[in-house]
Amino acid sequence: MKKSRISVAVDLLVFTIEDNRLKLLMVRREEEPYKDRLALPGVFVGEEEDLDAAAKRGILEEAGLKDIYFEQLYTWGGIDRDPRMRIISVSYMALVPLEQLNYSAGARTTEVLLLDVEELLRGEAEEPAFDHKEIIRYARWRLMNKVEYTKIAFHFLPEEFTLPELQRVYEILLGKPLYKANFRKKIADLVEETDRYTEGDAHRPSKYYRLKEQEKNV
C-alpha cells in the first residue's frame, strides 16, 4: 500500500506491579491491521486535539481508564512501522498502583489484560503488534535507569507502605536484589514514619511510612 500521507498517534504504556512482577496493560485489537493481536492502547491524534488530550482519550476509549497521569516517553517515526500509512507515534508512560486500575475493553478492543513485561521481552508471551515490543523494551530500560535518580518507585505504591514493600518495588524495577541496610540508608531522607503498623502478620508488625510532603513535587 502506498503511504501517501502522514498521521500522528499516541501509544500508551501503563505499568503496574502485580504478584511481585512488573506488568503492562495491553489490549487485543478488534480491527485490522493485526486484528486479534495484542497491542499497546493507542489512538490517532485529532486535528483539533493536543497530544496530552489524545493520550487521555485513548486510554479511556480502549481500556476504560480515566484520571491517569501520563508523561511523554519517546517519539517513534520508522517509515514502515504501520502498514496503513506513515504514522509517527508519541509514546506516553504511566506508573499506577494495582488497586487503582479498573480497566475494561472499549472501542476497537476485545480484551484488556496485564502481561508480565519480562516474559513479553523474552518472547515467552504473544508477540505484540506493530513495533510495540521495541517501545516496551525502551520503556523498560528507561524505568530501570530512572529508579536510580528519581522517585518513580513510589508511584507503584499506596500513600502509606512498609519499607520491605518499597524495597521490593526497587528490586523489581532494577531487576536485582538490594541489601537492606544500604537501601534504607539510601531512602532515609525521602520517607517519614506514620503511627500505623501492619496488622494480622505472623511476625512482628511492620511500621507504615510515607513519602515526605516536601519530596512529592521535587
N, C-alpha and C positions, 0 to 999 in steps of 0.2 A: 504493500500500500504506500502510495506516495505521501510523504509528510509535507503538506502544503501550508501549514500554519503552526504557530507555537502557542501552547496553553500553559497556564501556571496552576499548580496544585499544591496541596499540603498533605503530608503524610504524618501520622500521629503515633508516637510511641508512649504508651502508658505502662510504666514499670511498677511492680509491687513485689512484696515478699510473702510467699505462702509456703508453709511446711519447710522453713529454712532454705528455700530456694528462690533465686531471683526469677520472677515471672514477667511475662509480657502479654498484654491484651492483643489478641488477633481476631480477625473476622473471616468468615467464609463467604466468598463472593457469590452473589446471585446472578450476575450478568457477565457477559464477555467483555474484554478478554479474560482468560483464566477463570472461567466460570467454575464454581465448586472448589476453587483453590483457596488456601489460606493467604491472607494479606494483612498489611497494616491498615487500620482505618484511614480513610482519606477522601478528600473531595477536591473538585476544581474550584478555583477562586473566581467569584463573580466579578463582572466588570465594575460594579459599584461597591465592592467589598474589599476591606483590607485583609492582610494575612492573618492577623490575630482573630478577627471575626470569623474567617473561614475555618480556622482551627477549632474554635468553639462550636461552630455549626456542624463541622464534620464529626466530631466525637459524639454529639447529641444525635445526629441523624443515623449514624452507623452502629453506635454501641449504646445509645440511650443514656449517656453520661452527661452531666452538666456541672457547672461550678468547679471545673478542673482547671488548675493553673498550669499553663504551658510556657516553656521558654524555647526560643529558636535554637536548633541544633546545628544544621548544615543545609546547604543548597546542593541539589543533585541535578545535573544537566546533561547526562550522557545522551548522545544522539538517538540511540536505539533502545532506550530504556522502556519504551511503551510502543506496542505495535500499531496503535491507532494514529498517533501523530507525535510530533516533537513536544514533549512535556517536560517542563522544568518544575521540580518539586522542592518545596521548602519543608524540611522535617522539623517537627516540634517534639519536645520530650516533657513528660510529666512523671513525677515520683509521688506515689499515693499509698497511704496505709491501706491494707487489705480491707479493713472494716468500712472504709469509705467508698468502696467500689460496689455499685449496684447497677450492673450492666444487663442489656438485653439486645437481641438482634433488631436491627432497624432497616432503613431504606437500603436497598442493594446488598443486603447481607442475609444469610440464612442461619448463621450461628456466630456467637461470640464466646471466646474461651481464653483462659490463661494458659500459656505454654512456658515450659522451662527454657530459659534463654540459652543455657549451656548446651542442652540437648538440641536445640534449633541450630546452633552454630557448629556443633559436631556432626550434623547430618543425621541425628538419631530421631528426628521428627520429620513430619511432612515438609517438603521444600516450599518455602514461601514464593508467591508470585512476583513478577517484575524483578527489580533489583533490591527487593526488600530485605533479603538476607544480608546484603552489603550494608544497608542502612542500619540494620540491627547490630551488625558487627562493630560498626563505627560508634554507635551509641553505647555499646557495652564497654568499649575502650575508653570513651570519654568518662563514663561513670567510674571506672577503675582509677583513672587519673584524678578526677575531681574530688574523690573522697579524701585524698591526702591533704588538700589545702582549702577545702570548703566544708560546710556543714550539711551537705546533701543527705548524709545518713539519717539525719533527724526527720527528714520528710517521710520516711517509711514507718515511723513510729507514732503512737498516740501522744498527746501532750505530756503525759506522765509515763515513765518507763523505768525499768530497773537497769542497772549498769551491765549485768550479763546480757540483757536484751539488746542494749546499744552495742556492746562489743560484738555480738553475733551478727548484727547488721553490717558493721565494718568488715568483719571477716568474709561475709558473703560477697560484698562488693569488691573487696580486694582479692578474693579467691585464695586466701591463705589464713592460717591460724595466727592469733596475736597473743603475746604474753600479757597476762592480766595486769601485772604491776606497771609495765610500760604503757599499756593502753590507758589505764586510769590516770597516770601522770599526764598523758597527752591531752585528755579531755577534761581535766580537773577545772580549768578556767572557763569551760563552756557551760557547765551544768551546776545546778544547785539542788540541795536536798528539799524534799517535802516532808510533811509529818505523817505520811501514809506508808504502810507496809503491805506486802502481799499477804493474802490470806489463804488458808487451806493447803499450804505446802507441807510436804512430808518432812522437809528440812527446816532450818532456821529461816524465818521470813526475811525477804529482801526489801530494802528501802526503795521507795519510788523517788525518782529525780525528774527534773525538767530542764529544758534549755533556758539559760538565763535570759531575762527580758531584754537586756541590752545587747544580747547576741542575735536576737531574732531578725533584726533588719540590717545586720552588718554583712 
